[in-house]
Amino acid sequence: MGTANTPYDDVFRTLLNDCSGLIIPVINEVFGENYTGKEDIIFSPNEHYINQQDGHEAERITDTCFKIIGTKTKKYHLECQSSADNSMLIRFFEYDTQIALDEG
């Protein structure tokens, strides 16, 4: 899998980073949460380096990964899929495994 980005990826990342207040209503709707909007949102780096079996590293760029800190802290990872290529589930597994390794 390559690291190609589309303009949609860039717009999605910019929207979430520059208008982070819009994230709370989306998370509330999609995940059934009850955030008030007063919680802190902490973004994680989007660049990750996947350790491959041959010893090389491949760069992967997530659309967004962040924590919402309220009465408890929860992590979220969102991707914007602009075309049907059947790789989303594999990419989430790959990204989230590397995020877990990075954050130890």
PDB file as gemmi writes it, atoms N, CA and C in Angstrom:
CRYST1    1.000    1.000    1.000  90.00  90.00  90.00 P 1                      
ATOM      1  N   MET A   1       0.834  -1.188   0.000  1.00  0.00           N  
ATOM      2  CA  MET A   1       0.000   0.000   0.000  1.00  0.00           C  
ATOM      3  C   MET A   1       0.872   1.241   0.000  1.00  0.00           C  
ATOM      4  N   GLY A   2       0.517   2.198  -0.818  1.00  0.00           N  
ATOM      5  CA  GLY A   2       1.311   3.407  -0.930  1.00  0.00           C  
ATOM      6  C   GLY A   2       0.902   4.469   0.058  1.00  0.00           C  
ATOM      7  N   THR A   3       1.546   5.621  -0.079  1.00  0.00           N  
ATOM      8  CA  THR A   3       1.245   6.723   0.819  1.00  0.00           C  
ATOM      9  C   THR A   3       0.559   7.868   0.087  1.00  0.00           C  
ATOM     10  N   ALA A   4      -0.061   7.563  -1.061  1.00  0.00           N  
ATOM     11  CA  ALA A   4      -0.678   8.605  -1.871  1.00  0.00           C  
ATOM     12  C   ALA A   4      -1.797   9.293  -1.100  1.00  0.00           C  
ATOM     13  N   ASN A   5      -1.788  10.609  -1.169  1.00  0.00           N  
ATOM     14  CA  ASN A   5      -2.848  11.402  -0.558  1.00  0.00           C  
ATOM     15  C   ASN A   5      -3.697  11.996  -1.660  1.00  0.00           C  
ATOM     16  N   THR A   6      -4.939  12.238  -1.350  1.00  0.00           N  
ATOM     17  CA  THR A   6      -5.813  12.911  -2.295  1.00  0.00           C  
ATOM     18  C   THR A   6      -6.119  14.293  -1.747  1.00  0.00           C  
ATOM     19  N   PRO A   7      -6.641  15.170  -2.576  1.00  0.00           N  
ATOM     20  CA  PRO A   7      -7.072  16.480  -2.047  1.00  0.00           C  
ATOM     21  C   PRO A   7      -8.109  16.322  -0.947  1.00  0.00           C  
ATOM     22  N   TYR A   8      -8.924  15.257  -1.017  1.00  0.00           N  
ATOM     23  CA  TYR A   8      -9.924  15.015   0.018  1.00  0.00           C  
ATOM     24  C   TYR A   8      -9.262  14.773   1.374  1.00  0.00           C  
ATOM     25  N   ASP A   9      -8.149  14.020   1.367  1.00  0.00           N  
ATOM     26  CA  ASP A   9      -7.417  13.775   2.622  1.00  0.00           C  
ATOM     27  C   ASP A   9      -6.946  15.086   3.223  1.00  0.00           C  
ATOM     28  N   ASP A  10      -6.378  15.946   2.387  1.00  0.00           N  
ATOM     29  CA  ASP A  10      -5.862  17.229   2.859  1.00  0.00           C  
ATOM     30  C   ASP A  10      -6.981  18.113   3.405  1.00  0.00           C  
ATOM     31  N   VAL A  11      -8.105  18.157   2.704  1.00  0.00           N  
ATOM     32  CA  VAL A  11      -9.244  18.969   3.154  1.00  0.00           C  
ATOM     33  C   VAL A  11      -9.786  18.424   4.467  1.00  0.00           C  
ATOM     34  N   PHE A  12      -9.902  17.103   4.570  1.00  0.00           N  
ATOM     35  CA  PHE A  12     -10.414  16.476   5.794  1.00  0.00           C  
ATOM     36  C   PHE A  12      -9.508  16.806   6.976  1.00  0.00           C  
ATOM     37  N   ARG A  13      -8.190  16.648   6.797  1.00  0.00           N  
ATOM     38  CA  ARG A  13      -7.238  16.951   7.872  1.00  0.00           C  
ATOM     39  C   ARG A  13      -7.310  18.428   8.272  1.00  0.00           C  
ATOM     40  N   THR A  14      -7.342  19.303   7.275  1.00  0.00           N  
ATOM     41  CA  THR A  14      -7.399  20.744   7.559  1.00  0.00           C  
ATOM     42  C   THR A  14      -8.683  21.097   8.295  1.00  0.00           C  
ATOM     43  N   LEU A  15      -9.792  20.553   7.848  1.00  0.00           N  
ATOM     44  CA  LEU A  15     -11.071  20.827   8.494  1.00  0.00           C  
ATOM     45  C   LEU A  15     -11.038  20.418   9.964  1.00  0.00           C  
ATOM     46  N   LEU A  16     -10.539  19.212  10.238  1.00  0.00           N  
ATOM     47  CA  LEU A  16     -10.523  18.742  11.623  1.00  0.00           C  
ATOM     48  C   LEU A  16      -9.534  19.507  12.489  1.00  0.00           C  
ATOM     49  N   ASN A  17      -8.379  19.856  11.934  1.00  0.00           N  
ATOM     50  CA  ASN A  17      -7.377  20.569  12.721  1.00  0.00           C  
ATOM     51  C   ASN A  17      -7.732  22.039  12.919  1.00  0.00           C  
ATOM     52  N   ASP A  18      -8.263  22.687  11.890  1.00  0.00           N  
ATOM     53  CA  ASP A  18      -8.567  24.108  11.983  1.00  0.00           C  
ATOM     54  C   ASP A  18      -9.943  24.391  12.590  1.00  0.00           C  
ATOM     55  N   CYS A  19     -10.820  23.428  12.525  1.00  0.00           N  
ATOM     56  CA  CYS A  19     -12.181  23.592  13.051  1.00  0.00           C  
ATOM     57  C   CYS A  19     -12.478  22.456  14.027  1.00  0.00           C  
ATOM     58  N   SER A  20     -11.596  22.272  14.992  1.00  0.00           N  
ATOM     59  CA  SER A  20     -11.699  21.111  15.874  1.00  0.00           C  
ATOM     60  C   SER A  20     -12.998  21.080  16.681  1.00  0.00           C  
ATOM     61  N   GLY A  21     -13.643  22.212  16.852  1.00  0.00           N  
ATOM     62  CA  GLY A  21     -14.915  22.233  17.559  1.00  0.00           C  
ATOM     63  C   GLY A  21     -16.003  21.440  16.848  1.00  0.00           C  
ATOM     64  N   LEU A  22     -15.807  21.203  15.550  1.00  0.00           N  
ATOM     65  CA  LEU A  22     -16.781  20.422  14.789  1.00  0.00           C  
ATOM     66  C   LEU A  22     -16.669  18.928  15.072  1.00  0.00           C  
ATOM     67  N   ILE A  23     -15.556  18.519  15.671  1.00  0.00           N  
ATOM     68  CA  ILE A  23     -15.337  17.094  15.923  1.00  0.00           C  
ATOM     69  C   ILE A  23     -16.318  16.562  16.965  1.00  0.00           C  
ATOM     70  N   ILE A  24     -16.564  17.338  18.003  1.00  0.00           N  
ATOM     71  CA  ILE A  24     -17.389  16.874  19.124  1.00  0.00           C  
ATOM     72  C   ILE A  24     -18.785  16.431  18.662  1.00  0.00           C  
ATOM     73  N   PRO A  25     -19.516  17.249  17.900  1.00  0.00           N  
ATOM     74  CA  PRO A  25     -20.841  16.779  17.464  1.00  0.00           C  
ATOM     75  C   PRO A  25     -20.776  15.513  16.600  1.00  0.00           C  
ATOM     76  N   VAL A  26     -19.736  15.394  15.781  1.00  0.00           N  
ATOM     77  CA  VAL A  26     -19.583  14.202  14.934  1.00  0.00           C  
ATOM     78  C   VAL A  26     -19.345  12.970  15.804  1.00  0.00           C  
ATOM     79  N   ILE A  27     -18.435  13.083  16.769  1.00  0.00           N  
ATOM     80  CA  ILE A  27     -18.137  11.961  17.664  1.00  0.00           C  
ATOM     81  C   ILE A  27     -19.377  11.591  18.473  1.00  0.00           C  
ATOM     82  N   ASN A  28     -20.087  12.595  18.959  1.00  0.00           N  
ATOM     83  CA  ASN A  28     -21.324  12.320  19.708  1.00  0.00           C  
ATOM     84  C   ASN A  28     -22.312  11.523  18.852  1.00  0.00           C  
ATOM     85  N   GLU A  29     -22.467  11.916  17.611  1.00  0.00           N  
ATOM     86  CA  GLU A  29     -23.424  11.257  16.719  1.00  0.00           C  
ATOM     87  C   GLU A  29     -22.965   9.859  16.317  1.00  0.00           C  
ATOM     88  N   VAL A  30     -21.721   9.736  15.890  1.00  0.00           N  
ATOM     89  CA  VAL A  30     -21.225   8.464  15.370  1.00  0.00           C  
ATOM     90  C   VAL A  30     -21.016   7.425  16.465  1.00  0.00           C  
ATOM     91  N   PHE A  31     -20.478   7.858  17.607  1.00  0.00           N  
ATOM     92  CA  PHE A  31     -20.120   6.920  18.665  1.00  0.00           C  
ATOM     93  C   PHE A  31     -21.067   6.941  19.868  1.00  0.00           C  
ATOM     94  N   GLY A  32     -22.140   7.725  19.788  1.00  0.00           N  
ATOM     95  CA  GLY A  32     -23.110   7.751  20.878  1.00  0.00           C  
ATOM     96  C   GLY A  32     -22.563   8.353  22.168  1.00  0.00           C  
ATOM     97  N   GLU A  33     -21.635   9.280  22.043  1.00  0.00           N  
ATOM     98  CA  GLU A  33     -21.053   9.935  23.219  1.00  0.00           C  
ATOM     99  C   GLU A  33     -21.920  11.129  23.611  1.00  0.00           C  
ATOM    100  N   ASN A  34     -21.585  11.731  24.758  1.00  0.00           N  
ATOM    101  CA  ASN A  34     -22.324  12.897  25.241  1.00  0.00           C  
ATOM    102  C   ASN A  34     -21.373  14.022  25.619  1.00  0.00           C  
ATOM    103  N   TYR A  35     -20.389  14.281  24.780  1.00  0.00           N  
ATOM    104  CA  TYR A  35     -19.451  15.366  25.062  1.00  0.00           C  
ATOM    105  C   TYR A  35     -20.177  16.703  24.993  1.00  0.00           C  
ATOM    106  N   THR A  36     -19.739  17.644  25.818  1.00  0.00           N  
ATOM    107  CA  THR A  36     -20.387  18.961  25.886  1.00  0.00           C  
ATOM    108  C   THR A  36     -19.760  19.975  24.938  1.00  0.00           C  
ATOM    109  N   GLY A  37     -18.532  19.727  24.523  1.00  0.00           N  
ATOM    110  CA  GLY A  37     -17.794  20.688  23.715  1.00  0.00           C  
ATOM    111  C   GLY A  37     -16.756  21.434  24.524  1.00  0.00           C  
ATOM    112  N   LYS A  38     -16.740  21.215  25.829  1.00  0.00           N  
ATOM    113  CA  LYS A  38     -15.760  21.875  26.696  1.00  0.00           C  
ATOM    114  C   LYS A  38     -14.529  21.002  26.935  1.00  0.00           C  
ATOM    115  N   GLU A  39     -14.522  19.800  26.359  1.00  0.00           N  
ATOM    116  CA  GLU A  39     -13.403  18.877  26.536  1.00  0.00           C  
ATOM    117  C   GLU A  39     -12.197  19.341  25.716  1.00  0.00           C  
ATOM    118  N   ASP A  40     -11.018  18.922  26.135  1.00  0.00           N  
ATOM    119  CA  ASP A  40      -9.798  19.199  25.380  1.00  0.00           C  
ATOM    120  C   ASP A  40      -9.639  18.151  24.293  1.00  0.00           C  
ATOM    121  N   ILE A  41      -9.197  18.598  23.120  1.00  0.00           N  
ATOM    122  CA  ILE A  41      -8.905  17.700  22.007  1.00  0.00           C  
ATOM    123  C   ILE A  41      -7.410  17.811  21.737  1.00  0.00           C  
ATOM    124  N   ILE A  42      -6.719  16.696  21.813  1.00  0.00           N  
ATOM    125  CA  ILE A  42      -5.278  16.659  21.601  1.00  0.00           C  
ATOM    126  C   ILE A  42      -5.005  15.808  20.368  1.00  0.00           C  
ATOM    127  N   PHE A  43      -4.441  16.419  19.330  1.00  0.00           N  
ATOM    128  CA  PHE A  43      -4.136  15.696  18.099  1.00  0.00           C  
ATOM    129  C   PHE A  43      -2.787  14.997  18.210  1.00  0.00           C  
ATOM    130  N   SER A  44      -2.718  13.798  17.662  1.00  0.00           N  
ATOM    131  CA  SER A  44      -1.476  13.032  17.592  1.00  0.00           C  
ATOM    132  C   SER A  44      -0.858  13.241  16.211  1.00  0.00           C  
ATOM    133  N   PRO A  45       0.428  12.951  16.070  1.00  0.00           N  
ATOM    134  CA  PRO A  45       1.046  13.069  14.743  1.00  0.00           C  
ATOM    135  C   PRO A  45       0.340  12.158  13.735  1.00  0.00           C  
ATOM    136  N   ASN A  46       0.259  12.612  12.497  1.00  0.00           N  
ATOM    137  CA  ASN A  46      -0.369  11.817  11.440  1.00  0.00           C  
ATOM    138  C   ASN A  46       0.622  10.895  10.734  1.00  0.00           C  
ATOM    139  N   GLU A  47       1.919  11.171  10.898  1.00  0.00           N  
ATOM    140  CA  GLU A  47       2.927  10.381  10.212  1.00  0.00           C  
ATOM    141  C   GLU A  47       3.365   9.216  11.095  1.00  0.00           C  
ATOM    142  N   HIS A  48       3.368   8.027  10.519  1.00  0.00           N  
ATOM    143  CA  HIS A  48       3.793   6.827  11.234  1.00  0.00           C  
ATOM    144  C   HIS A  48       4.704   6.028  10.321  1.00  0.00           C  
ATOM    145  N   TYR A  49       5.627   5.315  10.911  1.00  0.00           N  
ATOM    146  CA  TYR A  49       6.563   4.499  10.145  1.00  0.00           C  
ATOM    147  C   TYR A  49       6.326   3.046  10.494  1.00  0.00           C  
ATOM    148  N   ILE A  50       5.856   2.303   9.510  1.00  0.00           N  
ATOM    149  CA  ILE A  50       5.489   0.909   9.677  1.00  0.00           C  
ATOM    150  C   ILE A  50       6.743   0.055   9.512  1.00  0.00           C  
ATOM    151  N   ASN A  51       7.046  -0.756  10.512  1.00  0.00           N  
ATOM    152  CA  ASN A  51       8.176  -1.680  10.430  1.00  0.00           C  
ATOM    153  C   ASN A  51       7.761  -2.878   9.586  1.00  0.00           C  
ATOM    154  N   GLN A  52       8.472  -3.077   8.470  1.00  0.00           N  
ATOM    155  CA  GLN A  52       8.123  -4.168   7.564  1.00  0.00           C  
ATOM    156  C   GLN A  52       8.972  -5.400   7.850  1.00  0.00           C  
ATOM    157  N   GLN A  53       8.529  -6.542   7.337  1.00  0.00           N  
ATOM    158  CA  GLN A  53       9.211  -7.802   7.599  1.00  0.00           C  
ATOM    159  C   GLN A  53      10.644  -7.821   7.083  1.00  0.00           C  
ATOM    160  N   ASP A  54      10.918  -7.072   6.016  1.00  0.00           N  
ATOM    161  CA  ASP A  54      12.271  -7.074   5.459  1.00  0.00           C  
ATOM    162  C   ASP A  54      13.204  -6.104   6.187  1.00  0.00           C  
ATOM    163  N   GLY A  55      12.718  -5.492   7.274  1.00  0.00           N  
ATOM    164  CA  GLY A  55      13.546  -4.586   8.066  1.00  0.00           C  
ATOM    165  C   GLY A  55      13.439  -3.128   7.652  1.00  0.00           C  
ATOM    166  N   HIS A  56      12.802  -2.852   6.539  1.00  0.00           N  
ATOM    167  CA  HIS A  56      12.627  -1.471   6.089  1.00  0.00           C  
ATOM    168  C   HIS A  56      11.412  -0.845   6.769  1.00  0.00           C  
ATOM    169  N   GLU A  57      11.335   0.467   6.671  1.00  0.00           N  
ATOM    170  CA  GLU A  57      10.179   1.189   7.195  1.00  0.00           C  
ATOM    171  C   GLU A  57       9.420   1.826   6.040  1.00  0.00           C  
ATOM    172  N   ALA A  58       8.107   1.845   6.153  1.00  0.00           N  
ATOM    173  CA  ALA A  58       7.258   2.508   5.168  1.00  0.00           C  
ATOM    174  C   ALA A  58       6.462   3.582   5.891  1.00  0.00           C  
ATOM    175  N   GLU A  59       6.432   4.779   5.323  1.00  0.00           N  
ATOM    176  CA  GLU A  59       5.676   5.867   5.936  1.00  0.00           C  
ATOM    177  C   GLU A  59       4.196   5.723   5.603  1.00  0.00           C  
ATOM    178  N   ARG A  60       3.366   5.902   6.620  1.00  0.00           N  
ATOM    179  CA  ARG A  60       1.922   5.932   6.448  1.00  0.00           C  
ATOM    180  C   ARG A  60       1.418   7.210   7.104  1.00  0.00           C  
ATOM    181  N   ILE A  61       0.467   7.833   6.454  1.00  0.00           N  
ATOM    182  CA  ILE A  61      -0.096   9.077   6.981  1.00  0.00           C  
ATOM    183  C   ILE A  61      -1.573   8.864   7.241  1.00  0.00           C  
ATOM    184  N   THR A  62      -1.947   8.969   8.518  1.00  0.00           N  
ATOM    185  CA  THR A  62      -3.353   8.829   8.879  1.00  0.00           C  
ATOM    186  C   THR A  62      -4.066  10.150   8.602  1.00  0.00           C  
ATOM    187  N   ASP A  63      -5.382  10.092   8.459  1.00  0.00           N  
ATOM    188  CA  ASP A  63      -6.137  11.328   8.280  1.00  0.00           C  
ATOM    189  C   ASP A  63      -6.196  12.100   9.590  1.00  0.00           C  
ATOM    190  N   THR A  64      -6.557  11.449  10.665  1.00  0.00           N  
ATOM    191  CA  THR A  64      -6.527  12.107  11.969  1.00  0.00           C  
ATOM    192  C   THR A  64      -6.610  11.089  13.093  1.00  0.00           C  
ATOM    193  N   CYS A  65      -5.880  11.382  14.129  1.00  0.00           N  
ATOM    194  CA  CYS A  65      -5.882  10.574  15.339  1.00  0.00           C  
ATOM    195  C   CYS A  65      -5.815  11.573  16.500  1.00  0.00           C  
ATOM    196  N   PHE A  66      -6.717  11.446  17.457  1.00  0.00           N  
ATOM    197  CA  PHE A  66      -6.767  12.440  18.524  1.00  0.00           C  
ATOM    198  C   PHE A  66      -7.347  11.831  19.790  1.00  0.00           C  
ATOM    199  N   LYS A  67      -7.129  12.534  20.889  1.00  0.00           N  
ATOM    200  CA  LYS A  67      -7.703  12.170  22.180  1.00  0.00           C  
ATOM    201  C   LYS A  67      -8.704  13.254  22.558  1.00  0.00           C  
ATOM    202  N   ILE A  68      -9.790  12.838  23.172  1.00  0.00           N  
ATOM    203  CA  ILE A  68     -10.714  13.784  23.785  1.00  0.00           C  
ATOM    204  C   ILE A  68     -10.589  13.567  25.288  1.00  0.00           C  
ATOM    205  N   ILE A  69     -10.232  14.645  25.980  1.00  0.00           N  
ATOM    206  CA  ILE A  69     -10.010  14.562  27.416  1.00  0.00           C  
ATOM    207  C   ILE A  69     -11.150  15.279  28.133  1.00  0.00           C  
ATOM    208  N   GLY A  70     -11.960  14.494  28.802  1.00  0.00           N  
ATOM    209  CA  GLY A  70     -13.073  15.012  29.591  1.00  0.00           C  
ATOM    210  C   GLY A  70     -13.034  14.351  30.947  1.00  0.00           C  
ATOM    211  N   THR A  71     -14.163  13.784  31.372  1.00  0.00           N  
ATOM    212  CA  THR A  71     -14.160  13.054  32.634  1.00  0.00           C  
ATOM    213  C   THR A  71     -13.297  11.809  32.539  1.00  0.00           C  
ATOM    214  N   LYS A  72     -13.137  11.296  31.325  1.00  0.00           N  
ATOM    215  CA  LYS A  72     -12.158  10.252  31.033  1.00  0.00           C  
ATOM    216  C   LYS A  72     -11.569  10.547  29.663  1.00  0.00           C  
ATOM    217  N   THR A  73     -10.452   9.928  29.352  1.00  0.00           N  
ATOM    218  CA  THR A  73      -9.771  10.162  28.079  1.00  0.00           C  
ATOM    219  C   THR A  73     -10.068   9.023  27.120  1.00  0.00           C  
ATOM    220  N   LYS A  74     -10.448   9.384  25.898  1.00  0.00           N  
ATOM    221  CA  LYS A  74     -10.687   8.392  24.850  1.00  0.00           C  
ATOM    222  C   LYS A  74      -9.918   8.805  23.602  1.00  0.00           C  
ATOM    223  N   LYS A  75      -9.392   7.797  22.904  1.00  0.00           N  
ATOM    224  CA  LYS A  75      -8.668   8.031  21.649  1.00  0.00           C  
ATOM    225  C   LYS A  75      -9.584   7.695  20.471  1.00  0.00           C  
ATOM    226  N   TYR A  76      -9.435   8.480  19.410  1.00  0.00           N  
ATOM    227  CA  TYR A  76     -10.197   8.259  18.190  1.00  0.00           C  
ATOM    228  C   TYR A  76      -9.261   8.324  16.991  1.00  0.00           C  
ATOM    229  N   HIS A  77      -9.556   7.508  16.003  1.00  0.00           N  
ATOM    230  CA  HIS A  77      -8.815   7.512  14.743  1.00  0.00           C  
ATOM    231  C   HIS A  77      -9.855   7.519  13.633  1.00  0.00           C  
ATOM    232  N   LEU A  78      -9.867   8.579  12.838  1.00  0.00           N  
ATOM    233  CA  LEU A  78     -10.833   8.711  11.750  1.00  0.00           C  
ATOM    234  C   LEU A  78     -10.102   8.757  10.416  1.00  0.00           C  
ATOM    235  N   GLU A  79     -10.678   8.132   9.427  1.00  0.00           N  
ATOM    236  CA  GLU A  79     -10.171   8.170   8.062  1.00  0.00           C  
ATOM    237  C   GLU A  79     -11.303   8.595   7.149  1.00  0.00           C  
ATOM    238  N   CYS A  80     -10.959   9.319   6.106  1.00  0.00           N  
ATOM    239  CA  CYS A  80     -11.921   9.748   5.100  1.00  0.00           C  
ATOM    240  C   CYS A  80     -11.642   8.936   3.835  1.00  0.00           C  
ATOM    241  N   GLN A  81     -12.553   8.067   3.469  1.00  0.00           N  
ATOM    242  CA  GLN A  81     -12.385   7.205   2.298  1.00  0.00           C  
ATOM    243  C   GLN A  81     -13.123   7.833   1.130  1.00  0.00           C  
ATOM    244  N   SER A  82     -12.394   8.240   0.091  1.00  0.00           N  
ATOM    245  CA  SER A  82     -13.023   8.915  -1.037  1.00  0.00           C  
ATOM    246  C   SER A  82     -13.247   7.996  -2.230  1.00  0.00           C  
ATOM    247  N   SER A  83     -12.706   6.780  -2.167  1.00  0.00           N  
ATOM    248  CA  SER A  83     -12.934   5.831  -3.253  1.00  0.00           C  
ATOM    249  C   SER A  83     -13.049   4.430  -2.662  1.00  0.00           C  
ATOM    250  N   ALA A  84     -13.751   3.578  -3.366  1.00  0.00           N  
ATOM    251  CA  ALA A  84     -13.934   2.204  -2.886  1.00  0.00           C  
ATOM    252  C   ALA A  84     -12.769   1.349  -3.376  1.00  0.00           C  
ATOM    253  N   ASP A  85     -11.908   0.959  -2.432  1.00  0.00           N  
ATOM    254  CA  ASP A  85     -10.780   0.105  -2.834  1.00  0.00           C  
ATOM    255  C   ASP A  85     -10.608  -1.097  -1.917  1.00  0.00           C  
ATOM    256  N   ASN A  86     -11.555  -1.335  -1.033  1.00  0.00           N  
ATOM    257  CA  ASN A  86     -11.570  -2.511  -0.156  1.00  0.00           C  
ATOM    258  C   ASN A  86     -10.358  -2.623   0.762  1.00  0.00           C  
ATOM    259  N   SER A  87      -9.641  -1.539   0.992  1.00  0.00           N  
ATOM    260  CA  SER A  87      -8.445  -1.618   1.836  1.00  0.00           C  
ATOM    261  C   SER A  87      -8.617  -0.932   3.192  1.00  0.00           C  
ATOM    262  N   MET A  88      -9.774  -0.359   3.465  1.00  0.00           N  
ATOM    263  CA  MET A  88      -9.951   0.433   4.674  1.00  0.00           C  
ATOM    264  C   MET A  88      -9.709  -0.386   5.943  1.00  0.00           C  
ATOM    265  N   LEU A  89     -10.270  -1.565   6.037  1.00  0.00           N  
ATOM    266  CA  LEU A  89     -10.110  -2.384   7.235  1.00  0.00           C  
ATOM    267  C   LEU A  89      -8.640  -2.745   7.456  1.00  0.00           C  
ATOM    268  N   ILE A  90      -7.954  -3.098   6.388  1.00  0.00           N  
ATOM    269  CA  ILE A  90      -6.520  -3.433   6.492  1.00  0.00           C  
ATOM    270  C   ILE A  90      -5.723  -2.206   6.898  1.00  0.00           C  
ATOM    271  N   ARG A  91      -6.036  -1.057   6.320  1.00  0.00           N  
ATOM    272  CA  ARG A  91      -5.315   0.166   6.670  1.00  0.00           C  
ATOM    273  C   ARG A  91      -5.543   0.546   8.131  1.00  0.00           C  
ATOM    274  N   PHE A  92      -6.783   0.439   8.610  1.00  0.00           N  
ATOM    275  CA  PHE A  92      -7.039   0.736  10.023  1.00  0.00           C  
ATOM    276  C   PHE A  92      -6.211  -0.175  10.920  1.00  0.00           C  
ATOM    277  N   PHE A  93      -6.187  -1.459  10.621  1.00  0.00           N  
ATOM    278  CA  PHE A  93      -5.397  -2.394  11.425  1.00  0.00           C  
ATOM    279  C   PHE A  93      -3.923  -2.005  11.389  1.00  0.00           C  
ATOM    280  N   GLU A  94      -3.413  -1.728  10.203  1.00  0.00           N  
ATOM    281  CA  GLU A  94      -2.001  -1.368  10.045  1.00  0.00           C  
ATOM    282  C   GLU A  94      -1.686  -0.070  10.793  1.00  0.00           C  
ATOM    283  N   TYR A  95      -2.497   0.952  10.589  1.00  0.00           N  
ATOM    284  CA  TYR A  95      -2.275   2.234  11.249  1.00  0.00           C  
ATOM    285  C   TYR A  95      -2.370   2.105  12.767  1.00  0.00           C  
ATOM    286  N   ASP A  96      -3.445   1.482  13.234  1.00  0.00           N  
ATOM    287  CA  ASP A  96      -3.691   1.434  14.676  1.00  0.00           C  
ATOM    288  C   ASP A  96      -2.678   0.556  15.403  1.00  0.00           C  
ATOM    289  N   THR A  97      -2.192  -0.482  14.744  1.00  0.00           N  
ATOM    290  CA  THR A  97      -1.118  -1.287  15.332  1.00  0.00           C  
ATOM    291  C   THR A  97       0.124  -0.437  15.510  1.00  0.00           C  
ATOM    292  N   GLN A  98       0.461   0.349  14.481  1.00  0.00           N  
ATOM    293  CA  GLN A  98       1.658   1.191  14.578  1.00  0.00           C  
ATOM    294  C   GLN A  98       1.458   2.322  15.590  1.00  0.00           C  
ATOM    295  N   ILE A  99       0.259   2.882  15.658  1.00  0.00           N  
ATOM    296  CA  ILE A  99      -0.025   3.922  16.659  1.00  0.00           C  
ATOM    297  C   ILE A  99       0.181   3.349  18.062  1.00  0.00           C  
ATOM    298  N   ALA A 100      -0.311   2.130  18.294  1.00  0.00           N  
ATOM    299  CA  ALA A 100      -0.136   1.496  19.605  1.00  0.00           C  
ATOM    300  C   ALA A 100       1.347   1.279  19.904  1.00  0.00           C  
ATOM    301  N   LEU A 101       2.116   0.850  18.914  1.00  0.00           N  
ATOM    302  CA  LEU A 101       3.556   0.667  19.120  1.00  0.00           C  
ATOM    303  C   LEU A 101       4.246   2.002  19.379  1.00  0.00           C  
ATOM    304  N   ASP A 102       3.871   3.042  18.628  1.00  0.00           N  
ATOM    305  CA  ASP A 102       4.482   4.365  18.799  1.00  0.00           C  
ATOM    306  C   ASP A 102       4.209   4.938  20.185  1.00  0.00           C  
ATOM    307  N   GLU A 103       3.000   4.731  20.680  1.00  0.00           N  
ATOM    308  CA  GLU A 103       2.608   5.332  21.960  1.00  0.00           C  
ATOM    309  C   GLU A 103       2.920   4.438  23.154  1.00  0.00           C  
ATOM    310  N   GLY A 104       3.318   3.189  22.860  1.00  0.00           N  
ATOM    311  CA  GLY A 104       3.747   2.226  23.866  1.00  0.00           C  
ATOM    312  C   GLY A 104       2.931   2.218  25.066  1.00  0.00           C  
TER     313      GLY A 104                                                      
END                                                                             
